[in-house]
């Protein structure tokens, strides 16, 4: 007779107890019902009788195995070597049921499932009721055909969303990072795949594809010039691996919606398509183009990773998102009573987050936030205040903001609120390694800096691509991480994303027993004067270009934007070819939406063009106001136009110079000077703005 894992567990329990035990006691210890215990005990008793071991029963007291200690040990050893049939708990059975039905859309007979899980049809039917509710979250329908079987109906995109959700239900994010790291560094240890359930779920991914997926994402990061947040990076690796595995089984997306097809004209589609062409063994070239569109859309919608060295935004190119972020901040102020208007870090964080977030919501991509329940329970007032901020997004962008996204926004707003009253002295140079993207990592940073005045967080780094040499060059004293990092020699403190008492104690213990290396850092800082001067010279050269190429004209008779573009192009460009080039560049930019400052009666007209070799700023006042349609389709009266022209290839220094002028136009009284001042007054206004700008750069380098 062959035992099941449940039978073995019951025998082990009886061997551990020398006194009589009740059926209820066994049920509680094995997490099964008393009825099941009674049924299984007959199997256990028969097996023991075959071995000549009596199962003693005492009415009103219980049962026990009567053996000497040495015989008990021998029986335990025998049981450990005895192979057993796997018996699933109700939760494990539900997971396996999801796997069975998701991997195959063909009819599955109820009888097959009862045999697979060794349970009755009634039990399977109850499980299917639970499964039906879970599938509905992904727009999947469980169809039951009496006498024939059951199967799942729905789109392949919905199936993939369900598969990825199932992976996240079964694996902690730290486990997934370990899988990715180990796949890159060595063959995956069997200890990482804890049981058969984990194994069958990982079959959806095909572990061999994970390393290739990571290489594709790293290639895209390099080509696009940004870094993806670690948790988005993990999600994309899963989605890429699942997609490749499904395509290799010739299970494709069909009838992709027009919104997905639109990505074909974008650079990210070309990058993904070209990369797969270089990987013929993956057989993705045989897949329909919808599959490449599907992957490109998800990569485009990924959250970006915040670093302290790559957090710039353009006041011109991000104008609409900045305006939306400011409305969110205004709402947050009203709801919390905390002044946040001048919090530049919050504004930058929101803008960087909103760009891909709005895209994700419009494309109806999966948004999963592992911190949602923690934030709702630990910061309920913040969450509800942020929910009201989300109404601004819903109203302006015509999208539904899910709770997972509200939680991400709450991390940004919560971090800003916590930082308002901070004025702390910092001695320890640390980096934070966090998988949860911009907002959550910033929330952790502000928590640390609030609780520990002696810690200066220098940067937020990736847990996947940590560069210890770079950290050494930055003279980092310690790493504070939310995921175990075995491959570092630096002092490392493992904490939760939301700090608990135990986390605070860990950090305090390290600080109490550790001396920061501040002296060597100060010495290194003083060696970089040459680099500082080089950077200041670059800024100065661009400022001089703006001042030398500034022009002003008033009382110009213009009927519409078309005539305005022609007028500015003739004023800036010298040759006919350059004028046409500049006109086309302006028109291409305006097709994406005009930048109108409605309350100020002003318009920002800017572009990059091959016709420009330097930066140009031109102020145009019309004789009569022009009626111009804004991005919402409303007609606005415009009497003053500020035009900025830059070369196609332009450095971040030049963009900062132009962005600073635009920022002052939007946020200060300089707009009044533009509308009413003379040519010299406007010139002096621009000079003062850029003077303050270069002074701030000097001060920041001290």
C-alpha positions as CSV (number, residue, x, y, z in Angstrom):
1,X,0.0,0.0,0.0
2,X,1.3,3.5,-1.0
3,X,0.9,6.4,1.4
4,X,-0.1,9.9,0.5
5,X,1.8,12.9,1.9
6,X,-1.2,13.5,4.2
7,X,-1.0,9.9,5.5
8,X,2.7,10.3,6.3
9,X,2.0,13.6,8.1
10,X,-0.6,11.9,10.3
11,X,1.8,9.0,11.2
12,X,4.6,11.4,12.0
13,X,2.3,13.3,14.3
14,X,1.3,10.1,16.1
15,X,5.0,9.1,16.4
16,X,5.8,12.5,18.0
17,X,3.1,12.0,20.7
18,X,3.4,9.4,23.4
19,X,0.0,10.1,24.9
20,X,-3.4,9.5,23.3
21,X,-4.5,12.2,20.8
22,X,-8.0,13.0,19.5
23,X,-9.3,13.3,16.0
24,X,-9.8,17.0,16.5
25,X,-6.2,17.4,17.6
26,X,-5.0,15.7,14.4
27,X,-7.3,17.8,12.3
28,X,-6.0,21.1,13.8
29,X,-2.3,20.0,13.4
30,X,-2.7,18.9,9.8
31,X,-5.2,21.7,8.7
32,X,-7.8,19.2,7.4
33,X,-11.4,18.5,8.5
34,X,-12.3,15.9,11.2
35,X,-14.3,14.0,8.6
36,X,-11.2,13.7,6.4
37,X,-9.1,12.6,9.4
38,X,-11.5,9.8,10.2
39,X,-11.5,8.6,6.5
40,X,-7.7,8.8,6.3
41,X,-7.2,6.9,9.6
42,X,-8.5,3.7,8.1
43,X,-5.7,3.9,5.5
44,X,-3.1,4.7,8.2
45,X,-4.3,1.8,10.4
46,X,-4.1,-0.7,7.5
47,X,-0.6,0.4,6.6
48,X,0.5,0.1,10.2
49,X,-1.1,-3.4,10.5
50,X,0.9,-4.5,7.4
51,X,4.1,-3.5,9.4
52,X,2.8,-5.3,12.5
53,X,2.3,-2.1,14.4
54,X,-1.0,-1.8,16.3
55,X,-2.9,1.5,16.4
56,X,-4.3,1.6,19.9
57,X,-7.8,3.2,20.3
58,X,-9.3,4.3,23.6
59,X,-13.0,5.4,23.6
60,X,-13.4,9.0,24.8
61,X,-9.6,9.5,25.0
62,X,-8.1,9.0,21.5
63,X,-5.6,7.0,19.6
64,X,-1.8,6.4,19.8
65,X,1.0,4.2,18.4
66,X,2.5,2.1,21.1
67,X,6.3,1.7,20.3
68,X,9.6,1.9,22.1
69,X,11.7,5.0,21.4
70,X,14.2,3.2,19.2
71,X,11.3,1.6,17.1
72,X,9.7,5.0,16.7
73,X,13.0,6.4,15.3
74,X,13.3,3.5,12.9
75,X,9.8,4.0,11.7
76,X,10.4,7.8,11.2
77,X,13.5,7.0,9.1
78,X,11.5,4.5,7.0
79,X,8.8,7.1,6.4
80,X,11.3,9.7,5.2
81,X,12.5,7.2,2.6
82,X,9.0,6.1,1.5
83,X,7.8,8.0,-1.6
84,X,4.3,9.4,-1.2
85,X,1.5,10.6,-3.5
86,X,1.1,14.4,-3.3
87,X,-2.0,15.6,-1.5
88,X,-2.9,19.3,-2.0
89,X,-4.4,21.6,0.6
90,X,-7.5,23.5,-0.6
91,X,-5.4,26.6,-1.5
92,X,-2.8,24.5,-3.3
93,X,-5.5,22.6,-5.2
94,X,-7.0,25.9,-6.3
95,X,-3.6,27.1,-7.6
96,X,-3.1,23.9,-9.5
97,X,-6.6,24.1,-10.9
98,X,-5.7,27.6,-12.3
99,X,-2.6,26.2,-13.9
100,X,-4.4,23.2,-15.5
101,X,-7.1,25.3,-17.1
102,X,-4.9,28.3,-18.1
103,X,-2.3,26.2,-19.9
104,X,-4.9,24.5,-22.1
105,X,-8.1,26.0,-23.6
106,X,-9.4,22.6,-24.6
107,X,-12.2,20.8,-22.8
108,X,-11.1,19.2,-19.5
109,X,-13.4,16.6,-18.0
110,X,-14.5,16.9,-14.4
111,X,-13.6,13.3,-13.9
112,X,-10.0,14.0,-15.0
113,X,-9.7,16.7,-12.3
114,X,-11.2,14.5,-9.5
115,X,-8.6,11.8,-10.3
116,X,-5.7,14.4,-10.6
117,X,-6.5,15.9,-7.1
118,X,-8.0,12.8,-5.5
119,X,-11.2,14.6,-4.4
120,X,-14.9,14.3,-5.1
121,X,-16.8,16.1,-7.9
122,X,-18.5,18.2,-5.3
123,X,-15.1,19.5,-4.0
124,X,-14.0,20.3,-7.6
125,X,-17.3,22.2,-8.2
126,X,-16.8,24.3,-5.1
127,X,-13.2,25.1,-6.3
128,X,-14.5,26.0,-9.7
129,X,-16.9,28.5,-8.2
130,X,-13.9,30.2,-6.5
131,X,-11.9,30.0,-9.7
132,X,-14.8,31.7,-11.7
133,X,-14.6,34.8,-9.5
134,X,-10.8,35.0,-9.9
135,X,-11.0,34.6,-13.7
136,X,-13.6,37.4,-14.0
137,X,-11.0,39.9,-12.9
138,X,-9.2,39.3,-16.2
139,X,-12.3,39.3,-18.4
140,X,-12.1,35.5,-18.6
141,X,-15.2,33.2,-18.4
142,X,-15.3,29.7,-17.0
143,X,-17.6,27.7,-19.3
144,X,-19.1,24.4,-18.0
145,X,-20.6,21.9,-20.5
146,X,-22.5,19.2,-18.6
147,X,-21.4,15.8,-19.7
148,X,-18.5,17.2,-21.8
149,X,-16.2,19.2,-19.5
150,X,-15.0,22.7,-18.6
151,X,-12.8,25.3,-20.3
152,X,-11.8,29.0,-20.2
153,X,-13.1,31.5,-22.7
154,X,-11.4,34.8,-23.4
155,X,-8.6,36.6,-25.2
156,X,-5.0,35.5,-25.2
157,X,-4.0,38.9,-23.7
158,X,-6.3,38.2,-20.8
159,X,-4.9,34.7,-20.3
160,X,-1.4,36.2,-20.1
161,X,-2.5,38.8,-17.6
162,X,-4.0,35.9,-15.5
163,X,-0.8,33.9,-15.7
164,X,1.4,36.8,-14.6
165,X,-1.0,37.6,-11.7
166,X,-0.8,33.9,-10.7
167,X,3.0,34.1,-10.7
168,X,2.9,37.1,-8.4
169,X,0.4,35.3,-6.1
170,X,2.7,32.4,-5.7
171,X,6.1,34.1,-5.6
172,X,7.4,37.0,-3.5
173,X,9.1,39.7,-5.4
174,X,12.4,38.9,-3.7
175,X,12.1,35.3,-5.0
176,X,11.6,36.5,-8.5
177,X,14.7,38.7,-8.2
178,X,16.7,35.7,-7.0
179,X,15.5,33.7,-9.9
180,X,16.6,36.4,-12.4
181,X,20.0,36.9,-10.6
182,X,20.7,33.2,-10.3
183,X,19.7,32.6,-13.9
184,X,22.3,35.2,-15.0
185,X,25.1,34.1,-12.6
186,X,24.6,30.3,-12.4
187,X,22.1,27.5,-13.0
188,X,19.0,27.9,-10.8
189,X,19.3,26.1,-7.5
190,X,16.6,23.5,-6.9
191,X,16.0,25.0,-3.4
192,X,14.6,28.1,-5.2
193,X,11.8,26.0,-6.7
194,X,10.2,24.9,-3.4
195,X,7.7,22.3,-4.6
196,X,5.8,20.9,-7.5
197,X,3.3,23.9,-7.5
198,X,6.2,26.4,-8.0
199,X,7.6,24.1,-10.7
200,X,4.4,24.0,-12.8
201,X,3.9,27.7,-12.5
202,X,7.5,28.4,-13.7
203,X,6.8,26.2,-16.7
204,X,4.6,29.1,-18.0
205,X,7.8,31.3,-18.1
206,X,10.3,28.8,-19.5
207,X,13.4,29.7,-17.3
208,X,15.7,29.6,-20.3
209,X,14.0,32.7,-21.7
210,X,14.6,34.9,-18.6
211,X,18.2,35.7,-19.4
212,X,17.4,36.7,-22.9
213,X,14.5,38.8,-21.7
214,X,16.9,40.7,-19.4
215,X,19.3,41.3,-22.3
216,X,16.5,42.8,-24.4
217,X,15.4,45.2,-21.7
218,X,19.0,46.2,-21.0
219,X,19.4,46.9,-24.7
220,X,16.3,49.0,-24.8
221,X,17.4,51.0,-21.7
222,X,20.7,51.8,-23.4
223,X,19.1,52.8,-26.7
224,X,16.3,54.8,-25.1
225,X,18.5,56.5,-22.6
226,X,16.5,55.7,-19.5
227,X,16.3,53.1,-16.7
228,X,13.3,51.0,-15.8
229,X,12.2,50.7,-12.2
230,X,13.2,47.3,-10.7
231,X,9.6,46.1,-10.1
232,X,8.6,47.0,-13.7
233,X,11.8,45.4,-14.9
234,X,10.8,42.1,-13.2
235,X,7.2,42.4,-14.5
236,X,8.5,42.9,-18.0
237,X,10.9,39.9,-17.8
238,X,7.9,37.8,-16.7
239,X,5.8,39.1,-19.6
240,X,8.5,38.7,-22.1
241,X,9.2,35.1,-20.9
242,X,5.5,34.2,-20.9
243,X,5.0,35.7,-24.4
244,X,8.0,33.9,-25.9
245,X,6.9,30.6,-24.3
246,X,3.3,31.0,-25.6
247,X,4.6,31.9,-29.1
248,X,6.9,28.9,-29.2
249,X,3.7,26.8,-28.5
250,X,2.1,28.8,-31.4
251,X,-0.5,30.4,-29.1
252,X,-0.7,33.9,-30.4
253,X,-2.6,37.1,-29.8
254,X,-5.3,37.6,-32.4
255,X,-7.4,40.7,-33.3
256,X,-5.3,43.2,-31.4
257,X,-7.0,46.5,-30.8
258,X,-6.1,49.6,-32.8
259,X,-4.5,51.2,-29.7
260,X,-1.8,48.5,-29.7
261,X,-1.2,48.8,-33.4
262,X,-0.4,52.5,-33.0
263,X,2.9,51.6,-31.4
264,X,4.3,50.3,-34.7
265,X,5.4,53.8,-35.7
266,X,7.5,54.3,-32.6
267,X,11.2,53.7,-32.0
268,X,10.6,51.2,-29.2
269,X,8.7,48.9,-31.7
270,X,11.6,49.0,-34.1
271,X,14.1,48.2,-31.3
272,X,12.1,45.1,-30.1
273,X,11.5,43.9,-33.6
274,X,15.2,44.2,-34.6
275,X,16.3,42.5,-31.4
276,X,14.1,39.5,-32.0
277,X,15.4,39.2,-35.6
278,X,18.8,38.7,-34.1
279,X,17.5,35.8,-32.0
280,X,16.3,33.2,-34.6
281,X,16.3,30.4,-32.1
282,X,13.4,32.1,-30.2
283,X,11.2,31.7,-33.4
284,X,9.6,35.1,-32.7
285,X,10.0,36.0,-36.4
286,X,7.3,33.4,-37.1
287,X,4.9,35.2,-34.7
288,X,2.4,37.8,-36.0
289,X,3.4,41.5,-35.7
290,X,0.7,41.9,-33.0
291,X,3.1,40.1,-30.6
292,X,5.8,42.7,-31.1
293,X,3.2,45.4,-30.7
294,X,2.0,43.8,-27.5
295,X,5.6,43.7,-26.0
296,X,6.4,47.2,-27.2
297,X,3.3,48.7,-25.6
298,X,4.1,47.1,-22.2
299,X,7.8,48.2,-22.3
300,X,6.7,51.8,-23.3
301,X,4.3,51.8,-20.3
302,X,7.0,50.7,-17.8
303,X,7.7,52.8,-14.7
304,X,11.1,54.5,-14.8
305,X,13.6,54.3,-12.0
306,X,14.4,57.5,-10.1
307,X,18.1,58.4,-9.6
308,X,19.4,61.6,-8.2
309,X,21.5,62.2,-11.3
310,X,18.7,61.6,-13.9
311,X,15.7,63.5,-12.5
312,X,15.4,66.5,-14.9
313,X,12.2,67.5,-16.6
314,X,11.7,69.9,-19.5
315,X,9.3,72.8,-18.8
316,X,8.5,72.9,-22.5
317,X,8.3,69.3,-23.5
318,X,6.5,68.2,-20.3
319,X,4.3,71.3,-20.0
320,X,0.9,69.4,-20.1
321,X,2.1,66.8,-17.6
322,X,3.5,69.5,-15.3
323,X,0.2,71.4,-15.4
324,X,-1.6,68.1,-14.4
325,X,0.9,67.4,-11.6
326,X,0.4,71.0,-10.2
327,X,-3.3,70.4,-10.1
328,X,-2.7,67.2,-8.2
329,X,-0.4,69.0,-5.8
330,X,-3.0,71.8,-5.3
331,X,-5.7,69.1,-4.5
332,X,-3.2,67.4,-2.1
333,X,-2.7,70.7,-0.3
334,X,-6.4,71.2,0.1
335,X,-6.9,67.6,1.4
336,X,-3.9,67.5,3.8
337,X,-3.5,71.1,4.8
338,X,0.3,70.8,4.1
339,X,1.9,73.4,1.9
340,X,3.4,71.6,-1.1
341,X,3.4,74.1,-4.0
342,X,7.1,74.8,-3.9
343,X,8.2,71.2,-3.4
344,X,10.2,70.7,-6.6
345,X,11.1,67.1,-5.8
346,X,7.4,66.2,-5.6
347,X,6.7,68.0,-8.9
348,X,9.6,66.2,-10.7
349,X,8.6,62.8,-9.2
350,X,4.9,63.2,-10.2
351,X,5.8,64.3,-13.7
352,X,8.2,61.4,-14.2
353,X,5.6,59.0,-12.8
354,X,2.6,60.4,-14.7
355,X,4.1,60.2,-18.2
356,X,4.1,56.3,-18.3
357,X,1.3,55.9,-15.8
358,X,-1.2,57.8,-18.0
359,X,-0.1,55.8,-21.0
360,X,-0.6,52.5,-19.0
361,X,-4.1,53.6,-18.0
362,X,-5.1,54.7,-21.5
363,X,-3.8,51.4,-22.9
364,X,-5.5,49.5,-20.1
365,X,-2.2,47.7,-19.2
366,X,-1.9,45.7,-16.0
367,X,-1.1,47.8,-13.0
368,X,0.0,45.8,-9.9
369,X,1.2,47.4,-6.7
370,X,2.5,45.0,-4.1
371,X,2.3,47.7,-1.4
372,X,-1.4,48.5,-2.0
373,X,-2.8,46.8,1.1
374,X,0.1,48.0,3.3
375,X,-0.5,51.7,2.2
376,X,-4.3,51.4,2.7
377,X,-3.9,50.0,6.2
378,X,-0.9,52.0,7.5
379,X,-1.8,55.4,5.8
380,X,-5.6,55.4,5.3
381,X,-6.0,59.2,5.4
382,X,-3.2,59.7,2.9
383,X,-4.7,57.1,0.6
384,X,-8.1,58.7,0.7
385,X,-6.6,62.2,0.1
386,X,-4.7,60.7,-2.9
387,X,-7.9,59.1,-4.1
388,X,-9.4,62.7,-4.4
389,X,-6.2,63.7,-6.3
390,X,-6.8,60.9,-8.7
391,X,-10.1,62.5,-9.7
392,X,-8.0,65.3,-11.3
393,X,-6.4,62.7,-13.6
394,X,-9.7,61.0,-14.4
395,X,-11.3,64.4,-15.3
396,X,-8.4,65.6,-17.5
397,X,-7.3,62.4,-19.1
398,X,-10.6,60.5,-19.3
399,X,-9.3,57.4,-17.7
400,X,-10.2,55.3,-14.7
401,X,-7.4,55.4,-12.0
402,X,-7.3,52.0,-10.3
403,X,-6.4,51.6,-6.6
404,X,-3.0,50.2,-7.4
405,X,-2.1,53.4,-9.2
406,X,-3.6,55.6,-6.4
407,X,-1.2,53.8,-4.0
408,X,1.7,54.7,-6.2
409,X,0.7,58.3,-6.2
410,X,0.3,58.2,-2.4
411,X,3.9,57.3,-2.0
412,X,4.9,60.5,-3.9
413,X,2.6,62.7,-1.9
414,X,3.4,61.0,1.4
415,X,7.2,61.4,0.8
416,X,6.7,65.1,0.2
417,X,4.6,65.6,3.3
418,X,7.2,63.8,5.4
419,X,10.0,65.9,4.0
420,X,8.4,69.3,4.6
421,X,9.7,69.6,8.2
422,X,13.1,68.0,7.6
423,X,16.2,70.0,8.3
424,X,18.7,67.3,9.2
425,X,22.5,67.0,9.5
426,X,23.8,64.0,7.5
427,X,27.2,62.2,7.9
428,X,26.7,58.7,6.6
429,X,26.7,58.4,2.8
430,X,24.2,55.7,1.8
431,X,22.3,54.4,-1.2
432,X,18.8,52.8,-1.2
433,X,18.2,49.7,-3.3
434,X,14.5,49.4,-3.7
435,X,12.4,47.4,-6.3
436,X,9.3,49.5,-6.2
437,X,10.0,52.4,-8.5
438,X,10.0,56.2,-8.1
439,X,7.4,56.9,-5.4
440,X,7.9,53.9,-3.1
441,X,11.7,54.4,-3.1
442,X,11.3,58.1,-2.4
443,X,9.0,57.3,0.5
444,X,11.6,55.0,2.0
445,X,14.3,57.6,1.5
446,X,12.3,60.3,3.4
447,X,11.5,57.8,6.1
448,X,15.2,57.0,6.6
449,X,16.3,60.7,6.5
450,X,13.5,61.7,8.9
451,X,14.4,58.9,11.4
452,X,18.2,59.1,11.1
453,X,19.6,62.6,10.7
454,X,23.1,61.2,10.3
455,X,22.3,59.4,7.0
456,X,22.6,61.2,3.6
457,X,20.9,59.2,0.8
458,X,23.2,59.8,-2.2
459,X,21.2,57.8,-4.8
460,X,18.6,55.2,-5.4
461,X,20.1,52.2,-7.2
462,X,18.9,49.1,-9.0
463,X,18.9,45.8,-7.1
464,X,19.5,44.0,-10.4
465,X,22.4,45.9,-11.9
466,X,24.3,47.1,-8.9
467,X,27.8,48.4,-9.7
468,X,30.0,48.1,-6.6
469,X,32.9,49.8,-8.3
470,X,30.7,52.9,-9.0
471,X,29.5,52.9,-5.3
472,X,33.1,52.8,-4.2
473,X,33.9,55.8,-6.3
474,X,31.0,57.7,-4.8
475,X,32.4,56.8,-1.3
476,X,29.2,55.1,-0.2
477,X,29.4,53.9,3.4
478,X,26.4,51.5,3.4
479,X,23.5,50.1,1.4
480,X,19.9,50.1,2.7
481,X,17.9,47.6,0.6
482,X,14.5,46.1,0.5
483,X,15.8,42.8,-1.1
484,X,18.6,40.6,0.0
485,X,21.8,41.4,-1.9
486,X,24.4,38.6,-1.5
487,X,26.9,40.0,-4.0
488,X,28.4,43.0,-2.2
489,X,31.2,43.7,0.3
490,X,29.6,46.9,1.5
491,X,27.7,47.0,4.8
492,X,24.1,46.2,3.9
493,X,20.9,46.7,5.9
494,X,17.8,44.7,4.8
495,X,14.6,46.6,5.6
496,X,10.9,46.6,4.5
497,X,9.7,49.2,2.0
498,X,7.7,50.8,4.8
499,X,10.0,50.9,7.9
500,X,8.9,49.0,11.0
501,X,10.3,49.0,14.5
502,X,12.6,46.1,13.7
503,X,14.0,47.9,10.6
504,X,14.7,51.1,12.7
505,X,16.6,49.0,15.3
506,X,18.7,47.3,12.5
507,X,19.7,50.7,11.1
508,X,20.4,52.2,14.6
509,X,22.6,49.2,15.5
510,X,24.7,49.6,12.3
511,X,25.1,53.4,12.9
512,X,26.1,52.9,16.5
513,X,28.8,50.5,15.5
514,X,30.1,52.0,12.2
515,X,32.2,55.0,11.4
516,X,31.5,56.8,8.1
517,X,34.3,57.7,5.7
518,X,33.5,61.4,5.4
519,X,37.1,62.6,5.3
520,X,38.1,60.8,2.2
521,X,35.0,62.1,0.4
522,X,35.8,65.7,1.2
523,X,39.3,65.2,-0.3
524,X,37.9,63.8,-3.5
525,X,35.4,66.6,-3.8
526,X,38.1,69.2,-3.8
527,X,39.8,67.5,-6.7
528,X,37.0,68.1,-9.2
529,X,37.3,71.8,-9.8
530,X,38.3,71.3,-13.4
531,X,35.1,69.3,-14.1
532,X,33.0,72.0,-12.3
533,X,34.5,74.8,-14.5
534,X,34.0,72.7,-17.7
535,X,30.3,72.3,-16.8
536,X,29.9,76.0,-15.9
537,X,31.5,76.9,-19.2
538,X,29.0,74.8,-21.2
539,X,26.1,76.5,-19.4
540,X,27.7,79.9,-20.0
541,X,28.1,79.2,-23.7
542,X,24.4,78.4,-24.1
543,X,23.4,81.4,-22.1
544,X,25.4,83.6,-24.4
545,X,23.8,82.0,-27.4
546,X,20.3,82.9,-26.0
547,X,21.3,86.5,-25.2
548,X,23.0,87.0,-28.6
549,X,20.2,85.4,-30.6
550,X,17.4,87.1,-28.7
551,X,15.0,89.1,-30.9
552,X,11.8,91.1,-30.3
553,X,9.1,92.4,-32.7
554,X,5.7,93.9,-32.1
555,X,2.5,95.0,-33.9
556,X,2.8,92.1,-36.3
557,X,-0.3,91.4,-38.4
558,X,-0.9,87.6,-38.2
559,X,-4.2,85.8,-38.8
560,X,-3.3,82.3,-37.5
561,X,-0.6,79.8,-36.4
562,X,0.3,79.1,-40.0
563,X,1.2,82.7,-40.7
564,X,3.0,82.9,-37.3
565,X,5.2,79.9,-38.2
566,X,6.1,81.4,-41.5
567,X,7.0,84.8,-39.9
568,X,9.2,83.3,-37.3
569,X,10.9,80.9,-39.8
570,X,11.8,83.9,-42.1
571,X,13.1,85.8,-39.1
572,X,15.4,83.0,-37.7
573,X,16.5,81.1,-40.8
574,X,18.7,82.7,-43.5
575,X,18.3,80.4,-46.6
576,X,15.1,79.4,-48.3
577,X,15.9,75.7,-47.6
578,X,16.4,76.4,-43.9
579,X,13.1,78.4,-43.7
580,X,11.2,75.4,-45.1
581,X,13.0,73.0,-42.8
582,X,12.1,75.2,-39.8
583,X,8.5,75.6,-40.9
584,X,8.1,71.8,-41.1
585,X,9.7,71.4,-37.7
586,X,7.3,73.9,-36.1
587,X,4.3,72.2,-37.8
588,X,5.4,68.7,-36.7
589,X,5.7,70.0,-33.1
590,X,2.3,71.8,-33.2
591,X,0.6,68.6,-34.5
592,X,1.3,67.1,-31.0
593,X,-0.6,70.0,-29.4
594,X,-0.2,73.8,-29.0
595,X,1.2,75.0,-25.7
596,X,-1.2,77.9,-24.7
597,X,-1.0,79.9,-21.5
598,X,-4.7,80.8,-21.6
599,X,-4.9,83.1,-18.6
600,X,-1.8,85.0,-19.7
601,X,-2.9,85.3,-23.4
602,X,0.4,83.8,-24.4
603,X,1.7,80.9,-26.6
604,X,4.9,78.9,-26.4
605,X,6.1,77.9,-29.8
606,X,9.2,75.8,-29.8
607,X,11.0,73.1,-31.9
608,X,14.3,71.4,-32.7
609,X,15.5,71.7,-36.3
610,X,18.4,71.0,-38.6
611,X,18.1,74.6,-39.7
612,X,19.3,75.8,-36.3
613,X,22.9,75.7,-35.2
614,X,22.4,77.6,-32.0
615,X,19.7,78.5,-29.5
616,X,17.3,81.2,-30.5
617,X,14.6,83.0,-28.4
618,X,12.2,85.3,-30.1
619,X,9.3,87.3,-28.6
620,X,6.4,88.3,-31.0
621,X,3.5,90.6,-30.1
622,X,0.7,90.7,-32.6
623,X,-1.3,93.8,-33.6
624,X,-4.5,92.0,-32.9
625,X,-5.0,88.9,-30.9
626,X,-5.1,85.5,-32.7
627,X,-7.8,82.9,-32.0
628,X,-5.9,79.7,-31.4
629,X,-7.4,76.3,-30.5
630,X,-5.8,74.7,-27.4
631,X,-5.3,70.9,-26.8
632,X,-8.9,70.6,-25.5
633,X,-10.3,72.2,-28.6
634,X,-11.2,75.5,-26.8
635,X,-10.5,78.8,-28.6
636,X,-8.0,81.0,-26.8
637,X,-7.1,84.6,-27.6
638,X,-3.3,85.0,-27.9
639,X,-1.4,88.3,-28.2
640,X,2.1,87.3,-27.2
641,X,4.2,84.4,-28.6
642,X,7.5,83.2,-27.2
643,X,9.4,81.1,-29.7
644,X,12.4,78.9,-28.8
645,X,14.5,77.1,-31.5
646,X,17.3,74.6,-30.8
647,X,19.4,72.3,-32.9
648,X,18.3,68.7,-33.4
649,X,21.3,67.4,-31.4
650,X,21.2,69.2,-28.1
651,X,22.8,68.6,-24.7
652,X,21.0,68.5,-21.4
653,X,22.7,71.7,-20.5
654,X,21.0,73.6,-23.3
655,X,17.6,72.1,-22.5
656,X,18.0,73.2,-18.9
657,X,18.7,76.8,-20.0
658,X,15.6,76.9,-22.2
659,X,13.5,75.1,-19.5
660,X,14.5,77.7,-16.9
661,X,13.2,80.5,-19.1
662,X,10.0,78.6,-19.7
663,X,9.6,77.9,-16.0
664,X,9.8,81.6,-15.2
665,X,7.3,82.5,-17.9
666,X,4.8,80.1,-16.4
667,X,5.4,80.7,-12.7
668,X,6.6,84.3,-12.2
669,X,5.7,87.9,-13.1
670,X,8.1,87.8,-16.0
671,X,5.0,87.0,-18.2
672,X,3.7,90.5,-17.6
673,X,7.0,91.9,-18.8
674,X,6.7,89.8,-22.0
675,X,3.2,91.2,-22.6
676,X,3.8,94.8,-21.8
677,X,7.6,95.6,-21.5
678,X,9.9,97.0,-24.1
679,X,12.6,95.1,-26.0
680,X,15.3,96.1,-23.5
681,X,13.1,95.3,-20.5
682,X,12.4,91.8,-21.8
683,X,16.2,91.4,-22.6
684,X,17.0,92.4,-19.0
685,X,14.3,90.0,-17.7
686,X,15.9,87.1,-19.6
687,X,19.4,88.2,-18.4
688,X,18.2,88.2,-14.8
689,X,16.6,84.8,-15.1
690,X,19.8,83.3,-16.5
691,X,22.0,85.2,-14.0
692,X,20.1,83.6,-11.2
693,X,20.2,80.2,-13.0
694,X,24.0,80.2,-13.4
695,X,24.4,81.4,-9.8
696,X,22.3,78.5,-8.5
697,X,24.6,76.1,-10.5
698,X,27.7,77.7,-8.8
699,X,26.1,77.3,-5.4
700,X,25.1,73.7,-6.0
701,X,28.7,72.9,-6.8
702,X,30.0,74.1,-3.5
